[in-house]
């Protein structure tokens, strides 16, 4: 007649505690693995065209602010406040797009420093539109247009090789430029989708041409904040 071996209460309790420890450890490892898998990866300008476009827009606005602080005029404070608000909006877009927040890059016109500010006619009494209706950044020649492209004839391609990005500013379709005075009309064509827009320069920026949000939407590719293959023409 065989005897059944029974476990005492203490051994049963020890076995239950051991099993619970193993199960709990496995659950902890699985939870950590799951959390690690869900951690979003932050992209840089080198990893994403979207991030590069936003970084370029941020850098252009920062460069504009630096130029205004280096050569201030009566409207510089208002322009700087406007561009600082634009920078904050770009940072929000960087975060929403999974980009490194605050990453800054200079556009293709980075080698061309902004000229000293000079007052121009036609400033609005209430201040500048979109951060710079006044032709700050002057450097105007006798003909009233800036060196480096402002003297181009109507219909002539300008700023060859330049990329185009957005300034982050609102309002009706418009552009800003460090090459052309306010009132100049530019046609920007995105060769990647054959879309074009004709806009008027209303303010100064740190690049040949920056499109505001409304103008950029007319020529952009979905999800992109940079136009690499662009043709820019002076049309008026």
Backbone torsions as a table, in degrees:
resi	resn	phi	psi	omega
1	UNK	NA	119.1	-175.5
2	UNK	-79.9	152.2	177.7
3	UNK	-105.9	133.6	174.6
4	UNK	-83.4	132.0	178.5
5	UNK	-88.3	122.9	-179.8
6	UNK	-109.6	146.3	178.6
7	UNK	-89.2	139.9	177.1
8	UNK	-73.9	164.1	179.8
9	UNK	-55.3	-39.0	-178.0
10	UNK	-66.7	-40.8	179.7
11	UNK	-68.1	-39.3	177.8
12	UNK	-60.9	-44.5	-179.8
13	UNK	-62.7	-40.0	179.6
14	UNK	-64.3	-42.6	179.1
15	UNK	-64.4	-40.4	179.6
16	UNK	-64.8	-41.8	178.5
17	UNK	-64.5	-39.2	179.2
18	UNK	-64.2	-43.6	179.8
19	UNK	-64.6	-38.9	179.9
20	UNK	-66.4	-37.6	179.4
21	UNK	-64.6	-44.3	178.9
22	UNK	-62.7	-45.3	-179.6
23	UNK	-64.2	-41.8	179.4
24	UNK	-64.8	-40.0	178.0
25	UNK	-63.2	-40.4	178.1
26	UNK	-64.1	-40.7	179.2
27	UNK	-65.2	-37.2	179.6
28	UNK	-64.5	-43.4	179.2
29	UNK	-63.3	-43.5	179.8
30	UNK	-63.8	-39.3	179.7
31	UNK	-65.6	-42.2	179.1
32	UNK	-64.8	-40.7	178.5
33	UNK	-63.2	-41.5	-179.9
34	UNK	-65.4	-42.5	179.5
35	UNK	-64.7	-37.8	179.3
36	UNK	-65.1	-37.9	-179.1
37	UNK	-68.3	-27.9	-176.7
38	UNK	-89.0	-7.6	179.8
39	UNK	-67.0	119.8	-177.1
40	UNK	-67.5	145.7	177.5
41	UNK	-93.1	126.5	179.0
42	UNK	-82.7	128.1	-178.4
43	UNK	-98.1	151.2	176.9
44	UNK	-107.7	176.0	179.5
45	UNK	-61.7	-28.7	-179.7
46	UNK	-74.9	-18.5	-176.0
47	UNK	-95.6	-19.6	-170.1
48	UNK	-147.2	135.5	175.9
49	UNK	-64.8	-37.0	178.0
50	UNK	-61.7	-47.2	-179.5
51	UNK	-65.6	-35.2	179.1
52	UNK	-66.2	-42.5	179.1
53	UNK	-62.8	-42.4	179.2
54	UNK	-68.0	-39.3	178.5
55	UNK	-65.1	-37.6	177.9
56	UNK	-66.5	-43.5	177.8
57	UNK	-61.5	-40.8	178.8
58	UNK	-64.2	-44.5	-179.9
59	UNK	-63.9	-39.5	179.2
60	UNK	-63.5	-40.9	178.6
61	UNK	-69.2	-37.2	177.0
62	UNK	-64.5	-39.8	179.9
63	UNK	-66.9	-37.5	176.7
64	UNK	-61.3	-43.5	179.5
65	UNK	-63.2	-42.3	178.6
66	UNK	-60.0	-41.6	179.6
67	UNK	-66.0	-38.6	179.2
68	UNK	-66.7	-38.4	179.5
69	UNK	-71.6	-30.9	179.6
70	UNK	-74.6	-31.9	-178.0
71	UNK	-134.6	69.6	-174.0
72	UNK	-72.6	153.5	170.4
73	UNK	-136.3	-168.9	-173.8
74	UNK	-63.4	-25.2	-176.0
75	UNK	-102.9	-0.6	-174.5
76	UNK	-60.1	-41.2	-177.8
77	UNK	-60.2	-42.1	179.7
78	UNK	-68.0	-40.1	178.8
79	UNK	-63.3	-43.6	-178.4
80	UNK	-63.3	-43.4	178.4
81	UNK	-60.6	-40.3	178.6
82	UNK	-62.7	-46.9	-177.4
83	UNK	-70.2	-30.4	175.7
84	UNK	-65.3	-37.2	175.6
85	UNK	-65.9	-38.6	177.3
86	UNK	-63.0	-41.7	179.7
87	UNK	-61.0	-41.5	178.4
88	UNK	-63.6	-37.7	177.4
89	UNK	-66.2	-39.4	177.9
90	UNK	-64.4	-39.3	178.5
91	UNK	-63.2	-38.1	177.2
92	UNK	-64.3	-38.3	177.4
93	UNK	-67.5	-36.4	176.9
94	UNK	-61.0	-45.5	-179.6
95	UNK	-63.4	-44.5	-178.9
96	UNK	-65.6	-28.1	-178.5
97	UNK	-91.9	2.6	-179.9
98	UNK	76.6	20.5	-179.6
99	UNK	-93.4	163.2	176.5
100	UNK	-67.7	115.8	-176.0
101	UNK	-69.1	128.4	179.1
102	UNK	91.3	-3.5	178.9
103	UNK	-66.3	133.4	-175.1
104	UNK	-124.8	140.6	176.2
105	UNK	-138.9	154.3	179.1
106	UNK	-96.7	144.9	179.7
107	UNK	-74.6	-176.8	-175.9
108	UNK	-69.2	-13.9	179.1
109	UNK	-98.4	18.7	-173.9
110	UNK	-61.2	-27.0	-177.3
111	UNK	-76.3	-5.6	-177.9
112	UNK	-104.1	103.3	-177.4
113	UNK	-68.6	151.5	177.2
114	UNK	-71.6	139.3	-179.3
115	UNK	-80.7	164.5	179.9
116	UNK	-60.1	150.3	-177.6
117	UNK	-72.4	140.9	173.6
118	UNK	-137.2	140.6	178.6
119	UNK	-69.6	147.5	177.4
120	UNK	-128.3	161.5	179.6
121	UNK	-75.9	156.8	171.4
122	UNK	93.4	10.0	175.9
123	UNK	-63.9	142.3	178.3
124	UNK	-79.3	148.9	-177.0
125	UNK	-63.3	-32.4	-177.7
126	UNK	-86.8	3.3	-179.3
127	UNK	116.8	-174.0	-176.1
128	UNK	-84.5	151.1	171.3
129	UNK	-83.2	133.9	175.5
130	UNK	50.2	38.8	170.6
131	UNK	84.0	18.4	175.9
132	UNK	163.3	60.5	174.9
133	UNK	-70.6	-25.4	178.4
134	UNK	-78.0	147.1	-177.7
135	UNK	-81.7	66.1	171.2
136	UNK	-72.0	159.3	-176.3
137	UNK	86.3	0.1	176.3
138	UNK	0.7	-110.6	-176.2
139	UNK	63.6	31.5	-174.0
140	UNK	-79.3	145.2	175.7
141	UNK	-88.5	178.8	-177.2
142	UNK	-58.7	-30.8	-179.2
143	UNK	-76.5	-2.7	177.0
144	UNK	89.0	3.8	179.8
145	UNK	-121.8	155.2	-175.1
146	UNK	-77.6	156.3	174.6
147	UNK	-70.6	156.9	175.1
148	UNK	91.6	12.8	176.8
149	UNK	147.9	-24.0	-176.8
150	UNK	-64.4	-24.1	-178.2
151	UNK	-88.4	8.9	-179.1
152	UNK	-67.0	149.3	178.9
153	UNK	-77.3	156.3	178.1
154	UNK	-59.8	135.4	-179.3
155	UNK	89.5	-4.1	-177.8
156	UNK	-88.4	139.9	176.3
157	UNK	-73.9	136.9	-177.2
158	UNK	-129.1	166.1	175.7
159	UNK	50.7	47.1	-177.1
160	UNK	-61.0	135.8	179.5
161	UNK	87.3	-5.0	-179.0
162	UNK	-74.7	142.2	167.6
163	UNK	-87.7	161.8	-178.5
164	UNK	-127.5	133.1	176.0
165	UNK	-135.6	-172.9	-175.1
166	UNK	-104.9	150.8	179.5
167	UNK	-84.9	-18.6	-177.2
168	UNK	86.4	2.9	-177.6
169	UNK	-87.8	150.2	178.8
170	UNK	-90.2	-164.9	178.4
171	UNK	94.6	-176.5	179.0
172	UNK	-65.1	157.5	-179.1
173	UNK	-52.1	127.9	-178.3
174	UNK	-160.5	173.6	179.8
175	UNK	-136.0	162.3	171.3
176	UNK	-128.1	155.2	-173.0
177	UNK	-157.3	152.4	171.0
178	UNK	-104.7	8.1	-178.0
179	UNK	-114.1	-26.1	-172.2
180	UNK	-126.3	140.0	-179.6
181	UNK	-74.3	163.6	176.9
182	UNK	-57.1	139.5	-178.5
183	UNK	101.0	-18.1	177.9
184	UNK	-68.7	138.6	177.2
185	UNK	-104.2	129.7	-178.8
186	UNK	-123.1	141.4	173.7
187	UNK	-107.4	123.7	-179.4
188	UNK	-113.4	124.2	179.9
189	UNK	-117.3	129.1	174.5
190	UNK	-91.2	109.4	-176.1
191	UNK	-70.3	-15.4	-179.1
192	UNK	-78.5	-20.6	176.9
193	UNK	-135.4	4.2	177.8
194	UNK	60.3	25.9	175.6
195	UNK	-95.2	142.7	179.3
196	UNK	-133.9	157.7	174.6
197	UNK	-143.7	143.1	176.1
198	UNK	-111.6	122.7	-173.7
199	UNK	-132.4	161.2	177.0
200	UNK	-102.1	138.0	175.7
201	UNK	-73.4	124.3	-178.5
202	UNK	-118.0	-11.0	-177.1
203	UNK	-156.5	177.1	-178.0
204	UNK	-99.6	145.4	175.0
205	UNK	-139.5	-173.3	179.6
206	UNK	-95.6	7.7	-177.8
207	UNK	-131.0	171.3	177.8
208	UNK	-56.8	-48.2	177.1
209	UNK	-152.0	131.9	170.6
210	UNK	-121.7	132.7	177.8
211	UNK	-95.0	141.1	174.2
212	UNK	-75.7	177.6	-172.5
213	UNK	-57.2	-45.2	-176.4
214	UNK	-65.5	-41.8	179.9
215	UNK	-69.2	-39.7	-178.8
216	UNK	-64.9	-36.6	179.1
217	UNK	-61.4	-26.3	-177.8
218	UNK	-74.6	-18.9	-175.5
219	UNK	-126.9	-4.2	-173.9
220	UNK	-75.0	159.5	167.3
221	UNK	-94.1	146.0	-176.3
222	UNK	-54.7	131.0	175.9
223	UNK	80.6	0.9	-177.5
224	UNK	-111.9	144.3	-179.8
225	UNK	-119.8	18.9	-179.8
226	UNK	-147.2	134.1	174.8
227	UNK	-106.4	109.9	-177.7
228	UNK	-79.4	-39.9	-176.5
229	UNK	-108.9	91.9	-176.2
230	UNK	-124.1	146.6	170.7
231	UNK	-115.5	124.5	-179.3
232	UNK	-114.0	125.6	-179.1
233	UNK	-125.0	140.8	172.5
234	UNK	-87.4	120.7	-175.9
235	UNK	-117.4	-2.0	179.1
236	UNK	-178.2	NA	NA
